Amino acid sequence: MAKKVIIVTGASSGFGKDTVKKFLSEGNIVYAGARRVEKMRDIEKAGAKVIKLDITEDESVDAFVETVLKNHGKI
Ligand SMILES: NC(=O)c1ccc[n+]([C@@H]2O[C@H](COP(=O)([O-])OP(=O)(O)OC[C@H]3O[C@@H](n4cnc5c(N)ncnc54)[C@H](OP(=O)(O)O)[C@@H]3O)[C@@H](O)[C@H]2O)c1
């Protein structure tokens, strides 16, 4: 199956981080967002593209989405 370009929010712990690992293991391109970027170093090493994200800030959400679209043209 073709690689997907996936974004996961809340990726610094719990279900979010586990979801990132699952999607990476399937060979997808995964963007991981959360406020605590220091908690995402492990998934960054595993191949995730880590971006600081606060979903309560429109500018932060817009910048996150624009970065993915600029790099891949799809989500
Ligand atoms: N329905 C159910 O049966 C059920 C069961 C379990 C859990 N849940 C819910 O599922 C969710 C995830 O659970 P979890 O155990 O994985 O929780 P968790 O380990 O506390 O993870 C929460 C994630 O959300 C991120 N986050 C919080 N505020 C954010 C913000 N403003 N911007 C960006 N990211 C933010 C945190 O990252 P940062 O703090 O680094 O930003 C963290 O990565 C929770 O809402 C929980 O209540 C539902």
The ligand as an SDF file (V2000), in Angstrom:
LIG
                    3D

 48 52  0  0  0  0  0  0  0  0999 V2000
  -12.9990    7.2620   25.8860 N   0  0  0  0  0  0  0  0  0  0  0  0
  -12.1450    6.4930   26.5530 C   0  0  0  0  0  0  0  0  0  0  0  0
  -12.4570    5.3650   26.8980 O   0  0  0  0  0  0  0  0  0  0  0  0
  -10.7830    6.9940   26.8630 C   0  0  0  0  0  0  0  0  0  0  0  0
   -9.8720    6.1500   27.4660 C   0  0  0  0  0  0  0  0  0  0  0  0
   -8.5940    6.6230   27.7110 C   0  0  0  0  0  0  0  0  0  0  0  0
   -8.2640    7.9360   27.3550 C   0  0  0  0  0  0  0  0  0  0  0  0
   -9.1830    8.7410   26.7900 N   0  0  0  0  0  0  0  0  0  0  0  0
   -8.8460   10.0930   26.3900 C   0  0  0  0  0  0  0  0  0  0  0  0
   -7.9410   10.0480   25.3030 O   0  0  0  0  0  0  0  0  0  0  0  0
   -7.0420   11.1510   25.3710 C   0  0  0  0  0  0  0  0  0  0  0  0
   -5.6000   10.6690   25.3610 C   0  0  0  0  0  0  0  0  0  0  0  0
   -5.3490    9.8860   26.5000 O   0  0  0  0  0  0  0  0  0  0  0  0
   -3.8550    9.5490   26.9270 P   0  0  0  0  0  0  0  0  0  0  0  0
   -3.9210    8.5700   28.0420 O   0  0  0  0  0  0  0  0  0  0  0  0
   -3.0810    9.1890   25.7100 O   0  0  0  0  0  0  0  0  0  0  0  0
   -3.4060   10.9800   27.5390 O   0  0  0  0  0  0  0  0  0  0  0  0
   -1.9790   11.6060   27.7960 P   0  0  0  0  0  0  0  0  0  0  0  0
   -0.9330   10.5330   27.9170 O   0  0  0  0  0  0  0  0  0  0  0  0
   -2.1340   12.5730   28.9220 O   0  0  0  0  0  0  0  0  0  0  0  0
   -1.6500   12.4010   26.4600 O   0  0  0  0  0  0  0  0  0  0  0  0
   -2.3040   13.6050   26.1600 C   0  0  0  0  0  0  0  0  0  0  0  0
   -1.5690   14.2170   24.9810 C   0  0  0  0  0  0  0  0  0  0  0  0
   -2.2720   15.3900   24.6060 O   0  0  0  0  0  0  0  0  0  0  0  0
   -1.3390   16.4200   24.4120 C   0  0  0  0  0  0  0  0  0  0  0  0
   -1.9250   17.7310   24.5980 N   0  0  0  0  0  0  0  0  0  0  0  0
   -2.6190   18.1950   25.6690 C   0  0  0  0  0  0  0  0  0  0  0  0
   -2.9690   19.4900   25.4730 N   0  0  0  0  0  0  0  0  0  0  0  0
   -2.4620   19.8360   24.2550 C   0  0  0  0  0  0  0  0  0  0  0  0
   -2.4710   21.0480   23.5070 C   0  0  0  0  0  0  0  0  0  0  0  0
   -3.0530   22.1660   23.9470 N   0  0  0  0  0  0  0  0  0  0  0  0
   -1.8730   21.0590   22.2910 N   0  0  0  0  0  0  0  0  0  0  0  0
   -1.2680   19.9430   21.8250 C   0  0  0  0  0  0  0  0  0  0  0  0
   -1.2150   18.7680   22.4810 N   0  0  0  0  0  0  0  0  0  0  0  0
   -1.8150   18.7240   23.7070 C   0  0  0  0  0  0  0  0  0  0  0  0
   -0.2360   16.1410   25.4040 C   0  0  0  0  0  0  0  0  0  0  0  0
    0.9510   16.7390   24.9470 O   0  0  0  0  0  0  0  0  0  0  0  0
    1.6690   18.0540   25.5580 P   0  0  0  0  0  0  0  0  0  0  0  0
    1.2420   18.1680   26.9940 O   0  0  0  0  0  0  0  0  0  0  0  0
    3.1290   17.7850   25.3780 O   0  0  0  0  0  0  0  0  0  0  0  0
    1.1830   19.1750   24.6950 O   0  0  0  0  0  0  0  0  0  0  0  0
   -0.1440   14.6150   25.3050 C   0  0  0  0  0  0  0  0  0  0  0  0
    0.7040   14.2360   24.2310 O   0  0  0  0  0  0  0  0  0  0  0  0
   -7.4140   11.9200   26.6470 C   0  0  0  0  0  0  0  0  0  0  0  0
   -8.2740   12.9930   26.2730 O   0  0  0  0  0  0  0  0  0  0  0  0
   -8.1550   10.8830   27.4690 C   0  0  0  0  0  0  0  0  0  0  0  0
   -9.0690   11.5080   28.3470 O   0  0  0  0  0  0  0  0  0  0  0  0
  -10.4430    8.2550   26.5110 C   0  0  0  0  0  0  0  0  0  0  0  0
  1  2  1  0
  2  3  2  0
  2  4  1  0
  4  5  1  0
  4 48  2  0
  5  6  2  0
  6  7  1  0
  7  8  2  0
  8  9  1  0
  8 48  1  0
  9 10  1  0
  9 46  1  0
 10 11  1  0
 11 12  1  0
 11 44  1  0
 12 13  1  0
 13 14  1  0
 14 15  2  0
 14 16  1  0
 14 17  1  0
 17 18  1  0
 18 19  2  0
 18 20  1  0
 18 21  1  0
 21 22  1  0
 22 23  1  0
 23 24  1  0
 23 42  1  0
 24 25  1  0
 25 26  1  0
 25 36  1  0
 26 27  1  0
 26 35  1  0
 27 28  2  0
 28 29  1  0
 29 30  1  0
 29 35  2  0
 30 31  1  0
 30 32  2  0
 32 33  1  0
 33 34  2  0
 34 35  1  0
 36 37  1  0
 36 42  1  0
 37 38  1  0
 38 39  2  0
 38 40  1  0
 38 41  1  0
 42 43  1  0
 44 45  1  0
 44 46  1  0
 46 47  1  0
M  CHG  2   8   1  16  -1
M  END
$$$$
